[in-house]
Amino acid sequence: MASEVAPRPLAAFLGDVIGSRASSDRKGLHDTLTSALATVSAEVDTVDDIQVTAGDEFQGTFANVGEALYAALLLRLRLTPHIDVRIGVGWGDVTVLDAAHGTQDGPAWWAARAAIEWIEKQQASAGWQSVRTAYRRADIIGDTLPGPTPEAVSAALLCQDHLMGLLDERSRHILEGLMHGQTQVKLAEELGLTRQAVNQRRKQDGLAILVAAAESLRTLE
């Protein structure tokens, strides 16, 4: 039996697909999700790549909260409009129980699970339907740094999710392109729009603000 590895502070990334049981093509959903997880994992700095664990759930780990939140936004954009997900990020100690099978436990995972459960509860409340992302910090993290303040991060995520909920498919495509440094000319070609139309969406839909906010959140330790 593999020996337990000493815990260390990490950002636990936990997500699930909303309404997956109603899908008429669960194999197609799984393949699309798996492909998106692999692509996003290759674009960010992970400790453990984001992978499907069981059914419609997926998880990964990051060295800091900021990179996990950035990955969450990228994943949502990559899956839209076909797959909708909610993602909880938890900061705390992670213990590897079985390295061979990737079995992990610890306060970071409990915090991430609490974040997911909070999202699901809030989505049932009027005016909260756009909530998709949440961050929680473990209550006890040994002698390690406490991690980012949940209240401040939560405020930023609520605003980000609200703005995301107002975007149509084209504007989300433009947002993803801007996050990857694509020019407005290139994005216009991809969408069959004029550069002026892309720029108008960038200004009116607050896409420049979303990009700046995402980059700022990414700097969180």
C-alpha positions in Angstrom: 0.0 0.0 0.0 1.4 3.5 -0.9 2.5 5.6 2.0 0.7 8.8 2.9 2.6 12.0 1.8 2.8 14.9 4.3 0.2 17.6 3.7 1.0 20.8 2.0 -1.0 24.0 1.2 -2.7 23.9 -2.2 -5.7 25.3 -4.0 -8.1 22.5 -4.6 -10.2 22.9 -7.8 -13.5 21.0 -7.8 -16.3 21.2 -10.4 -19.4 19.5 -11.7 -21.6 19.8 -14.8 -25.0 21.4 -14.3 -27.9 19.4 -15.6 -25.7 16.6 -16.9 -28.2 13.9 -16.1 -30.7 15.5 -18.6 -28.2 15.2 -21.5 -29.2 13.0 -24.3 -25.6 12.3 -25.3 -23.6 11.7 -22.1 -20.7 10.2 -24.0 -20.4 13.3 -26.2 -20.7 15.5 -23.0 -17.9 13.4 -21.4 -15.6 13.7 -24.5 -16.2 17.5 -24.8 -15.5 18.0 -21.1 -12.4 15.8 -21.1 -11.0 17.6 -24.1 -11.6 21.1 -22.5 -10.1 20.0 -19.2 -6.9 18.8 -21.0 -6.7 22.0 -23.0 -7.1 24.3 -20.0 -4.7 22.3 -17.9 -2.1 22.8 -20.7 -2.6 26.6 -20.7 -2.2 27.2 -16.9 0.2 26.1 -14.2 -1.3 23.1 -12.4 0.1 20.9 -9.7 -2.3 18.1 -10.7 -4.0 18.5 -14.0 -7.8 18.9 -14.0 -9.4 15.6 -14.8 -12.8 13.9 -14.6 -13.0 11.9 -11.4 -16.4 10.3 -11.6 -19.5 10.9 -13.6 -19.8 14.7 -14.2 -17.3 15.8 -11.5 -13.7 16.9 -12.2 -10.8 18.1 -10.0 -7.2 19.3 -10.0 -4.8 21.2 -7.7 -2.9 24.5 -8.1 0.0 26.1 -6.2 -2.0 29.2 -5.6 -5.6 30.4 -5.6 -5.2 32.9 -8.4 -4.2 30.3 -11.0 -7.1 28.1 -10.0 -9.6 31.0 -10.5 -8.1 31.9 -13.9 -8.4 28.2 -15.0 -12.1 28.3 -13.8 -12.9 31.2 -16.1 -11.0 29.7 -19.0 -12.8 26.4 -18.6 -16.3 28.1 -18.5 -15.5 30.0 -21.7 -14.1 26.8 -23.4 -17.3 24.8 -22.6 -19.8 27.5 -23.5 -22.5 27.3 -24.8 -22.9 23.5 -24.7 -21.8 22.7 -21.2 -22.5 24.7 -18.0 -20.4 24.1 -14.9 -20.0 25.3 -11.4 -16.5 25.4 -9.8 -15.4 25.6 -6.2 -11.9 26.5 -5.2 -10.6 25.7 -1.7 -7.3 26.8 -0.1 -5.8 24.7 2.6 -3.7 21.6 3.3 -3.9 18.7 0.8 -2.7 15.2 1.8 -1.9 12.6 -0.8 -3.3 9.3 0.6 -2.3 7.2 -2.4 0.0 8.7 -5.1 -0.4 5.7 -7.4 -4.2 6.3 -7.7 -4.2 10.0 -7.1 -6.3 9.8 -4.0 -6.2 13.0 -1.9 -7.9 14.4 1.1 -7.6 17.4 3.5 -9.1 20.8 4.4 -8.6 22.3 0.9 -10.9 19.7 -0.6 -13.5 20.1 2.2 -13.4 23.9 1.5 -13.8 23.3 -2.2 -16.8 21.0 -1.6 -18.4 23.7 0.7 -18.0 26.2 -2.1 -19.7 23.9 -4.6 -22.6 23.3 -2.2 -22.9 27.0 -1.6 -23.2 27.7 -5.4 -25.8 25.0 -5.8 -27.9 26.5 -2.9 -27.5 30.1 -4.2 -28.5 29.2 -7.7 -32.0 28.3 -6.4 -32.5 31.8 -5.1 -34.0 34.6 -7.2 -31.4 36.9 -8.6 -28.5 34.4 -8.0 -28.9 32.3 -11.1 -25.6 33.5 -12.7 -23.4 32.3 -9.8 -21.0 29.7 -11.0 -17.7 30.2 -9.1 -16.9 30.3 -5.4 -13.8 30.3 -3.1 -13.5 29.1 0.4 -10.5 28.9 2.8 -10.0 26.1 5.2 -10.5 27.0 8.9 -7.2 25.4 9.9 -4.1 25.4 7.7 -1.4 24.4 10.3 1.5 26.8 10.3 1.1 27.8 6.6 0.0 31.1 5.2 -3.7 31.7 5.5 -4.4 32.3 1.8 -6.4 35.1 0.2 -9.3 36.6 2.2 -12.5 34.8 1.2 -14.7 37.9 1.5 -12.7 40.0 -1.0 -12.3 37.2 -3.5 -16.0 36.3 -3.2 -17.0 39.9 -4.0 -14.9 39.8 -7.2 -16.2 36.4 -8.3 -19.8 37.5 -7.8 -19.3 40.5 -10.1 -17.4 38.4 -12.6 -20.1 35.7 -12.7 -22.8 38.4 -13.0 -21.1 40.0 -16.0 -20.5 36.6 -17.6 -24.2 35.8 -17.3 -25.0 38.9 -19.4 -22.8 37.8 -22.3 -24.1 36.0 -25.4 -22.0 33.4 -27.2 -20.2 35.8 -29.5 -19.1 38.1 -26.7 -17.9 35.1 -24.7 -15.8 34.0 -27.7 -14.4 37.5 -27.9 -13.6 37.4 -24.2 -11.7 34.1 -24.5 -9.8 35.5 -27.5 -8.8 38.6 -25.6 -7.6 36.6 -22.7 -5.4 34.7 -25.1 -4.0 37.9 -26.6 -5.9 37.6 -29.9 -6.3 40.8 -31.9 -9.7 42.3 -32.6 -9.1 41.8 -36.4 -8.5 38.1 -35.9 -11.6 37.7 -33.7 -13.7 39.6 -36.3 -12.5 37.2 -39.0 -13.4 34.2 -36.8 -16.9 35.5 -36.1 -17.7 37.0 -39.4 -18.0 40.5 -37.9 -16.3 43.8 -38.6 -13.5 45.0 -36.3 -15.7 47.9 -35.3 -18.4 45.4 -34.2 -15.9 43.5 -32.1 -14.7 46.7 -30.5 -18.2 47.8 -29.8 -18.9 44.5 -28.0 -15.6 44.9 -26.1 -16.7 48.3 -24.8 -20.4 47.8 -24.2 -20.2 44.3 -22.7 -17.3 45.2 -20.3 -15.0 42.7 -21.9 -11.9 44.8 -21.2 -12.9 45.0 -17.6 -13.5 41.2 -17.4 -10.0 40.6 -18.8 -8.4 43.0 -16.4 -10.3 41.6 -13.5 -9.3 38.0 -14.4 -5.6 39.0 -14.7 -5.8 40.7 -11.4 -7.4 37.7 -9.7 -4.7 35.5 -11.3 -2.0 37.3 -9.2 -3.5 36.0 -5.9 -1.2 33.7 -4.0 
